[in-house]
Amino acid sequence: MRALLQRVSSAQVTVEGQVVGRIDPAARGVPHGLLALVGVTHSDTEAIAKALADKVWRLRILDGERSAADLGAPILVISQFTLYADTRKGRRPSWSAAAPGAIAEPLVEVFAEALRELGATVATGRFGAHMRIDSVNDGPVTLMLEL
């Protein structure tokens, strides 16, 4: 399981012209939140999803080397199968390392729910939909996490 994690001052996801998920850290009294683009591969499990959620929640990449857990920063979770693109050969990516929706969707849900159980305010996109993601990156800080 992979997560491309970005420190943001705001982020939202729109599907068919409607905002389906949004984080506004300033409204919660914190300067930043996190945008987590999450990819799932065939061998991932619920335990891996929960461990990655814990890592995201406690990773110290916000102001003063604090974590989302320290600040109560909100997190926008977006499923992103393209994190498992293989571009080593040719000009067309292979998606064979990405888990199919029947495997990936429940694990992305486990990831988001694990964050909530840890105390996070979590917004999400809509699995399998064409999503428009608007975010204001801060820093910029962008990290790839993999378990």
ChimeraX attribute file (.defattr): number of C-alpha atoms within 10 A of each C-alpha:
attribute: neighborCount
match mode: 1-to-1
recipient: residues
	/A:1	24
	/A:2	22
	/A:3	24
	/A:4	18
	/A:5	21
	/A:6	25
	/A:7	26
	/A:8	26
	/A:9	20
	/A:10	24
	/A:11	22
	/A:12	21
	/A:13	24
	/A:14	18
	/A:15	15
	/A:16	10
	/A:17	9
	/A:18	10
	/A:19	14
	/A:20	15
	/A:21	19
	/A:22	22
	/A:23	26
	/A:24	20
	/A:25	21
	/A:26	14
	/A:27	9
	/A:28	15
	/A:29	11
	/A:30	17
	/A:31	18
	/A:32	28
	/A:33	29
	/A:34	31
	/A:35	30
	/A:36	26
	/A:37	21
	/A:38	28
	/A:39	26
	/A:40	28
	/A:41	20
	/A:42	13
	/A:43	11
	/A:44	17
	/A:45	17
	/A:46	15
	/A:47	12
	/A:48	19
	/A:49	26
	/A:50	21
	/A:51	17
	/A:52	22
	/A:53	25
	/A:54	17
	/A:55	16
	/A:56	23
	/A:57	24
	/A:58	15
	/A:59	15
	/A:60	15
	/A:61	19
	/A:62	22
	/A:63	13
	/A:64	7
	/A:65	9
	/A:66	13
	/A:67	20
	/A:68	25
	/A:69	18
	/A:70	13
	/A:71	18
	/A:72	18
	/A:73	25
	/A:74	29
	/A:75	32
	/A:76	26
	/A:77	26
	/A:78	24
	/A:79	24
	/A:80	20
	/A:81	21
	/A:82	16
	/A:83	20
	/A:84	20
	/A:85	15
	/A:86	15
	/A:87	11
	/A:88	9
	/A:89	8
	/A:90	8
	/A:91	7
	/A:92	10
	/A:93	13
	/A:94	15
	/A:95	16
	/A:96	12
	/A:97	17
	/A:98	22
	/A:99	19
	/A:100	14
	/A:101	14
	/A:102	8
	/A:103	16
	/A:104	24
	/A:105	18
	/A:106	15
	/A:107	25
	/A:108	27
	/A:109	17
	/A:110	19
	/A:111	24
	/A:112	25
	/A:113	17
	/A:114	21
	/A:115	26
	/A:116	17
	/A:117	13
	/A:118	14
	/A:119	15
	/A:120	20
	/A:121	18
	/A:122	20
	/A:123	20
	/A:124	21
	/A:125	23
	/A:126	16
	/A:127	16
	/A:128	11
	/A:129	11
	/A:130	12
	/A:131	20
	/A:132	15
	/A:133	16
	/A:134	12
	/A:135	18
	/A:136	15
	/A:137	18
	/A:138	17
	/A:139	11
	/A:140	10
	/A:141	13
	/A:142	17
	/A:143	13
	/A:144	13
	/A:145	15
	/A:146	13
	/A:147	11
